[in-house]
Amino acid sequence: MVGLAKNEDIVAEHDHVRFRDSDLSIKGGALLAFGGLMLAADLVFLSAAPDSFIGMNKQCGYVGFAGLFLLMAGAFCAVLSIMISRKGAYQTAWSSFGLMKLFHDRRRRWLNASAWLIAAGTLIYLASMLGQVCFVRCL
């Protein structure tokens, strides 16, 4: 065990995974905050009065709802990526390191799914908003 702890390669890789885990937590929180901001903006767009500047018509409303559901799914994935924990009692340093890498990979996958869903939901929301403002109000 002491020989393992003195191995510089193992210590460097362990530190890299530990700091990367903290980095993923920060990125998950940032994605969750951005997803919440976009959810609030989409809800304002969907609840606007019909005679207002951003008041929606039927077609743009359906597109806005599709963006809303994608944003909610992305926020849920961000919450899952934050909630995955690596805490626990480990028998050896090898099992601790292996489980840390496993949880790191799981968190990274949930975070990537969250990023793609939030990006898709944001683009769909912006398309419905621009479609409403540019094409319906200008014509």
KANOR-V304141 format. One record per helix or strand of 3 or more residues. SS is the DSSP state (H for helix, E for strand). FROM is the first residue (numbers start at 1). LEN is the number of residues. Records with the same first field share a line. If there is no record, write none. Layout:
SS->FROM-LEN / FROM-LEN
This chain:
H->2-5 / 8-39 / 58-26 / 93-46
